[in-house]
């Protein structure tokens, strides 16, 4: 029996409603900020546009973090042959690094009204956290390094695209560019996840 034909409920599926609760709690503050400001200044206000884009970035960062973690842990720990394919691994270490990435993403939710430089810096930390993950995994010589490299490259591309767009076109365009990059990455992750559980037609 192949991995693809194994009938089981993926861990990410089982965790979905818990993840919904966490996301709702984290997004409560950004939503309140945007709606309050829009109520007083109107939706045409440039400040409201910036805050709304920041709120979307927070949402997408959280979505990306949960999806990356779900796909990674499923591959490395939950598949029937995970121990054979990834003999050198550390669940506690991966878990703790994942918590750090989640906290960095959550930190952005508290800065929707903050100074541009501060919000941008924390988004950079949230995206750049994959570099820490890759370095630790490489130093520990974990078998899963090959799975972390694409996520790290994607994060660095987002940082570079955001920084270049900010320098050339300004804040609003930079946020749109970062959002587009995150959405493209989420699309790739979803395709990889669906492929993992695709059942071959008989």
VOBA-1610 file (N, C-alpha, C; in pm, whole numbers, padded with zeros to 5 digits, always signed):
BEGIN
Unk+00085-00120+00000Unk+00000+00000+00000Unk+00088+00125+00000Unk+00061+00218-00089Unk+00140+00341-00097Unk+00089+00443+00002Unk+00176+00543+00028Unk+00136+00650+00121Unk+00010+00718+00073Unk+00002+00742-00058Unk-00110+00818-00114Unk-00242+00748-00092Unk-00241+00613-00082Unk-00367+00540-00068Unk-00403+00508+00075Unk-00321+00550+00170Unk-00351+00525+00310Unk-00472+00607+00353Unk-00574+00542+00405Unk-00696+00612+00446Unk-00683+00654+00591Unk-00651+00778+00616Unk-00646+00829+00752Unk-00676+00978+00748Unk-00715+01031+00860Unk-00746+01173+00867Unk-00616+01249+00895Unk-00573+01338+00805Unk-00449+01412+00828Unk-00455+01495+00955Unk-00340+01512+01017Unk-00333+01587+01142Unk-00382+01731+01125Unk-00351+01792+01010Unk-00395+01930+00986Unk-00547+01938+00983Unk-00612+01834+00931Unk-00758+01830+00930Unk-00812+01823+01072Unk-00753+01736+01153Unk-00800+01719+01290Unk-00781+01844+01374Unk-00681+01926+01337Unk-00650+02046+01413Unk-00723+02170+01362Unk-00803+02154+01257Unk-00859+02270+01188Unk-00939+02362+01280Unk-01026+02306+01362Unk-01113+02391+01443Unk-01035+02459+01556Unk-00931+02393+01606Unk-00844+02458+01704Unk-00771+02575+01639Unk-00725+02552+01514Unk-00657+02658+01441Unk-00751+02774+01414Unk-00877+02745+01382Unk-00975+02852+01362Unk-00986+02939+01486Unk-00989+02875+01602Unk-01002+02951+01726Unk-00883+03041+01751Unk-00762+02989+01729Unk-00641+03069+01748Unk-00640+03187+01651Unk-00671+03159+01523Unk-00671+03266+01423Unk-00773+03373+01456Unk-00891+03332+01503Unk-00994+03430+01537Unk-00949+03520+01652Unk-00886+03462+01752Unk-00839+03543+01866Unk-00729+03640+01823Unk-00638+03592+01738Unk-00528+03679+01694Unk-00579+03791+01605Unk-00675+03760+01518Unk-00724+03859+01422Unk-00822+03958+01483Unk-00863+03935+01606Unk-00962+04023+01668Unk-00913+04167+01675Unk-00787+04186+01719Unk-00733+04321+01733Unk-00715+04392+01599Unk-00654+04327+01498Unk-00643+04395+01368Unk-00778+04433+01308Unk-00876+04345+01320Unk-01009+04376+01268Unk-01069+04495+01339Unk-01055+04499+01471Unk-01109+04610+01548Unk-01043+04741+01509Unk-00912+04740+01490Unk-00838+04861+01452Unk-00888+04914+01319Unk-00897+04825+01221Unk-00937+04867+01086Unk-01080+04918+01086Unk-01170+04846+01149Unk-01311+04886+01147Unk-01335+05016+01223Unk-01268+05034+01336Unk-01284+05159+01412Unk-01233+05277+01331Unk-01115+05261+01270Unk-01058+05370+01192Unk-01144+05401+01070Unk-01195+05297+01003Unk-01280+05317+00886Unk-01411+05385+00925Unk-01460+05355+01045Unk-01584+05416+01091Unk-01570+05565+01115Unk-01451+05607+01157Unk-01430+05750+01185Unk-01375+05827+01064Unk-01285+05764+00989Unk-01220+05835+00877Unk-01277+05800+00741Unk-01349+05689+00733Unk-01404+05646+00605Unk-01309+05552+00533Unk-01367+05468+00447Unk-01287+05367+00377Unk-01193+05426+00273Unk-01215+05552+00236Unk-01127+05616+00140Unk-01000+05672+00199Unk-00988+05669+00331Unk-00870+05725+00397Unk-00747+05639+00370Unk-00633+05700+00329Unk-00511+05622+00302Unk-00463+05542+00423Unk-00482+05598+00543Unk-00441+05525+00663Unk-00520+05398+00682Unk-00648+05402+00648Unk-00733+05283+00657Unk-00684+05177+00557Unk-00645+05221+00439Unk-00595+05128+00338Unk-00470+05055+00388Unk-00379+05133+00448Unk-00256+05073+00501Unk-00289+04972+00609Unk-00376+05010+00702Unk-00411+04920+00813Unk-00483+04795+00763Unk-00569+04812+00662Unk-00640+04697+00607Unk-00542+04600+00541Unk-00445+04654+00467Unk-00344+04568+00406Unk-00259+04499+00512Unk-00228+04570+00618Unk-00153+04508+00728Unk-00232+04395+00790Unk-00363+04417+00808Unk-00446+04311+00863Unk-00448+04188+00773Unk-00452+04210+00642Unk-00448+04098+00548Unk-00314+04025+00556Unk-00206+04102+00573Unk-00074+04041+00585Unk-00067+03953+00710Unk-00120+04003+00820Unk-00123+03924+00944Unk-00199+03793+00921Unk-00315+03804+00860Unk-00398+03686+00832Unk-00323+03585+00746Unk-00260+03634+00640Unk-00188+03544+00550Unk-00063+03485+00614Unk+00004+03563+00699Unk+00120+03510+00771Unk+00079+03394+00861Unk-00032+03412+00932Unk-00083+03304+01018Unk-00121+03182+00935Unk-00192+03206+00826Unk-00235+03095+00740Unk-00114+03020+00686Unk-00014+03096+00644Unk+00108+03034+00591Unk+00179+02952+00700Unk+00188+03008+00819Unk+00256+02938+00928Unk+00187+02806+00962Unk+00054+02808+00973Unk-00018+02686+01005Unk-00004+02583+00893Unk-00008+02630+00768Unk+00001+02537+00655Unk+00140+02477+00643Unk+00243+02560+00657Unk+00381+02509+00653Unk+00401+02404+00762Unk+00357+02436+00884Unk+00374+02342+00996Unk+00297+02213+00972Unk+00174+02225+00921Unk+00092+02107+00897Unk+00154+02014+00795Unk+00199+02070+00683Unk+00259+01988+00578Unk+00391+01927+00627Unk+00472+02008+00695Unk+00603+01959+00743Unk+00587+01846+00844Unk+00506+01867+00946Unk+00492+01764+01050Unk+00427+01638+00994Unk+00337+01656+00897Unk+00276+01538+00836Unk+00381+01456+00762Unk+00465+01524+00686Unk+00571+01454+00612Unk+00670+01386+00706Unk+00717+01462+00805Unk+00834+01418+00883Unk+00796+01326+01000Unk+00672+01334+01050Unk+00639+01258+01170Unk+00516+01168+01157Unk+00426+01195+01065Unk+00297+01127+01068Unk+00273+01028+00956Unk+00353+01031+00851Unk+00335+00933+00745Unk+00383+00795+00790Unk+00329+00688+00733Unk+00369+00553+00777Unk+00519+00527+00767Unk+00585+00588+00667Unk+00728+00563+00651Unk+00815+00682+00692Unk+00759+00772+00774Unk+00833+00892+00815Unk+00964+00859+00885Unk+00962+00760+00973Unk+01083+00725+01048Unk+01194+00673+00956Unk+01155+00605+00850Unk+01254+00554+00756Unk+01308+00666+00668Unk+01221+00755+00625Unk+01264+00863+00534Unk+01338+00973+00608Unk+01303+00994+00735Unk+01367+01101+00813Unk+01415+01043+00947Unk+01520+00963+00943Unk+01566+00895+01065Unk+01624+00990+01168Unk+01680+01102+01123Unk+01740+01198+01217Unk+01649+01320+01224Unk+01578+01334+01334Unk+01479+01441+01349Unk+01458+01467+01497Unk+01391+01579+01528Unk+01362+01612+01668Unk+01229+01685+01675Unk+01128+01612+01718Unk+00994+01672+01729Unk+00994+01791+01826Unk+01053+01778+01946Unk+01052+01894+02038Unk+01120+02017+01978Unk+01232+01998+01909Unk+01303+02110+01852Unk+01221+02176+01741Unk+01164+02095+01651Unk+01080+02150+01545Unk+00959+02222+01604Unk+00904+02164+01710Unk+00786+02225+01774Unk+00821+02362+01833Unk+00932+02370+01905Unk+00972+02496+01968Unk+01004+02603+01865Unk+01071+02565+01758Unk+01101+02662+01653Unk+00971+02708+01587Unk+00877+02616+01570Unk+00747+02652+01515Unk+00671+02749+01604Unk+00682+02729+01735Unk+00618+02823+01829Unk+00677+02962+01812Unk+00810+02970+01794Unk+00874+03099+01773Unk+00822+03168+01648Unk+00806+03090+01540Unk+00752+03146+01416Unk+00609+03196+01436Unk+00530+03120+01511Unk+00392+03161+01538Unk+00387+03289+01620Unk+00473+03300+01721Unk+00475+03419+01805Unk+00517+03543+01724Unk+00610+03525+01631Unk+00650+03637+01546Unk+00533+03683+01460Unk+00457+03587+01407Unk+00339+03623+01328Unk+00234+03691+01414Unk+00214+03640+01535Unk+00117+03700+01627Unk+00160+03843+01664Unk+00289+03865+01678Unk+00339+03999+01712Unk+00297+04103+01609Unk+00291+04063+01482Unk+00250+04159+01379Unk+00106+04206+01401Unk+00025+04119+01462Unk-00116+04156+01483Unk-00133+04270+01582Unk-00032+04292+01665Unk-00040+04399+01765Unk+00012+04532+01711Unk+00061+04531+01587Unk+00130+04649+01532Unk+00061+04708+01410Unk-00067+04677+01392Unk-00139+04727+01275Unk-00144+04880+01273Unk-00143+04943+01391Unk-00144+05089+01400Unk-00006+05147+01427Unk+00096+05064+01429Unk+00229+05109+01469Unk+00300+05184+01357Unk+00418+05235+01389Unk+00503+05299+01291Unk+00537+05200+01180Unk+00547+05251+01056Unk+00575+05165+00941Unk+00700+05080+00961Unk+00806+05143+01010Unk+00933+05072+01025Unk+00922+04956+01123Unk+00847+04976+01231Unk+00834+04870+01332Unk+00754+04753+01275Unk+00640+04782+01213Unk+00559+04675+01155Unk+00638+04599+01050Unk+00706+04671+00962Unk+00783+04607+00856Unk+00894+04518+00913Unk+00958+04566+01019Unk+01067+04490+01080Unk+01016+04359+01138Unk+00901+04364+01205Unk+00847+04242+01267Unk+00799+04145+01160Unk+00742+04196+01051Unk+00706+04109+00939Unk+00831+04041+00884Unk+00940+04118+00875Unk+01067+04061+00830Unk+01116+03950+00922Unk+01099+03970+01053Unk+01138+03866+01150Unk+01051+03743+01132Unk+00919+03764+01115Unk+00827+03652+01097Unk+00861+03570+00973Unk+00895+03639+00864Unk+00931+03568+00741Unk+01071+03508+00752Unk+01162+03582+00814Unk+01299+03535+00824Unk+01322+03427+00926Unk+01219+03393+01004Unk+01234+03289+01107Unk+01270+03154+01045Unk+01233+03135+00918Unk+01267+03009+00852Unk+01419+02991+00840Unk+01491+03102+00835Unk+01638+03095+00828Unk+01691+03032+00957Unk+01634+03071+01071Unk+01673+03012+01199Unk+01644+02862+01198Unk+01526+02828+01151Unk+01484+02687+01143Unk+01583+02607+01058Unk+01619+02661+00941Unk+01710+02592+00851Unk+01850+02576+00913Unk+01899+02683+00976Unk+02033+02678+01036Unk+02040+02575+01148Unk+01937+02573+01233Unk+01936+02477+01343Unk+01928+02334+01289Unk+01840+02312+01192Unk+01826+02178+01134Unk+01956+02133+01067Unk+02023+02226+00999Unk+02148+02192+00931Unk+02258+02160+01033Unk+02266+02241+01140Unk+02367+02217+01242Unk+02345+02082+01312Unk+02217+02047+01331Unk+02184+01919+01395Unk+02185+01802+01295Unk+02210+01835+01168Unk+02216+01736+01061Unk+02087+01654+01052Unk+01973+01725+01062Unk+01844+01658+01052Unk+01818+01613+00908Unk+01748+01505+00895Unk+01716+01449+00763Unk+01615+01534+00687Unk+01547+01623+00756Unk+01439+01702+00696Unk+01485+01835+00639Unk+01616+01858+00632Unk+01667+01985+00583Unk+01614+02016+00443Unk+01604+01912+00360Unk+01559+01933+00222Unk+01416+01987+00215Unk+01335+01962+00318Unk+01199+02015+00323Unk+01196+02161+00369Unk+01296+02201+00445Unk+01299+02336+00500Unk+01357+02436+00401Unk+01447+02390+00316Unk+01513+02480+00221Unk+01413+02557+00133Unk+01314+02489+00070Unk+01220+02565-00015Unk+01142+02672+00061Unk+01105+02642+00187Unk+01031+02741+00266Unk+01120+02860+00299Unk+01246+02834+00327Unk+01340+02942+00358Unk+01364+03029+00235Unk+01382+02966+00121Unk+01401+03042-00003Unk+01278+03128-00032Unk+01159+03071-00015Unk+01036+03146-00039Unk+01027+03267+00054Unk+01064+03249+00180Unk+01060+03358+00277Unk+01158+03469+00239Unk+01278+03430+00199Unk+01379+03529+00161Unk+01336+03605+00035Unk+01272+03535-00059Unk+01220+03602-00179Unk+01116+03705-00140Unk+01027+03671-00046Unk+00925+03766+00000Unk+00988+03890+00062Unk+01092+03869+00143Unk+01159+03981+00207Unk+01223+04072+00102Unk+01291+04012+00005Unk+01357+04090-00099Unk+01256+04164-00185Unk+01151+04095-00228Unk+01047+04158-00310Unk+00982+04273-00235Unk+00950+04250-00107Unk+00891+04357-00027Unk+00984+04475-00011Unk+01112+04449+00016Unk+01208+04557+00035Unk+01231+04639-00090Unk+01247+04570-00204Unk+01269+04640-00332Unk+01146+04722-00370Unk+01029+04662-00355Unk+00905+04734-00389Unk+00886+04854-00299Unk+00920+04841-00172Unk+00910+04953-00079Unk+01002+05067-00122Unk+01125+05034-00159Unk+01222+05137-00198Unk+01183+05207-00327Unk+01121+05134-00418Unk+01090+05191-00550Unk+00951+05252-00559Unk+00853+05183-00504Unk+00713+05223-00523Unk+00641+05268-00396Unk+00699+05246-00280Unk+00637+05292-00157Unk+00568+05184-00076Unk+00512+05226+00038Unk+00458+05134+00137Unk+00340+05052+00087Unk+00243+05118+00025Unk+00121+05051-00019Unk+00154+04940-00119Unk+00238+04972-00217Unk+00276+04873-00318Unk+00354+04758-00256Unk+00437+04788-00156Unk+00515+04684-00091Unk+00424+04583-00022Unk+00322+04632+00046Unk+00229+04543+00114Unk+00154+04455+00013Unk+00113+04513-00098Unk+00044+04436-00202Unk+00138+04328-00257Unk+00264+04363-00278Unk+00361+04267-00332Unk+00384+04153-00234Unk+00398+04184-00105Unk+00418+04080-00004Unk+00296+03989+00003Unk+00177+04048-00001Unk+00055+03968+00001Unk+00050+03873-00119Unk+00086+03924-00237Unk+00085+03841-00357Unk+00183+03725-00343Unk+00301+03752-00287Unk+00400+03646-00267Unk+00350+03540-00170Unk+00288+03583-00060Unk+00237+03487+00038Unk+00128+03402-00023Unk+00039+03463-00102Unk-00070+03388-00165Unk-00016+03285-00263Unk+00086+03323-00340Unk+00148+03228-00432Unk+00210+03110-00356Unk+00277+03143-00245Unk+00337+03038-00164Unk+00231+02947-00103Unk+00122+03006-00056Unk+00013+02925-00001Unk-00045+02832-00108Unk-00054+02883-00230Unk-00103+02799-00340Unk-00014+02679-00362Unk+00117+02700-00356Unk+00211+02589-00372Unk+00199+02489-00258Unk+00184+02541-00136Unk+00170+02453-00019Unk+00043+02370-00026Unk-00066+02433-00069Unk-00193+02361-00079Unk-00185+02252-00186Unk-00117+02282-00297Unk-00101+02182-00402Unk-00019+02063-00351Unk+00087+02093-00274Unk+00171+01986-00218Unk+00091+01902-00119Unk+00008+01967-00040Unk-00071+01896+00060Unk-00175+01807-00008Unk-00241+01861-00111Unk-00342+01783-00183Unk-00277+01663-00253Unk-00158+01683-00305Unk-00086+01574-00372Unk-00051+01463-00274Unk-00019+01502-00151Unk+00019+01405-00049Unk-00096+01308-00021Unk-00220+01357-00031Unk-00336+01275+00003Unk-00421+01239-00118Unk-00366+01261-00238Unk-00440+01223-00357Unk-00450+01071-00366Unk-00570+01021-00390Unk-00591+00878-00402Unk-00594+00842-00550Unk-00501+00758-00595Unk-00498+00722-00737Unk-00630+00660-00783Unk-00671+00697-00903Unk-00792+00637-00962Unk-00765+00493-01003Unk-00861+00411-00976Unk-00846+00269-01012Unk-00915+00239-01143
//
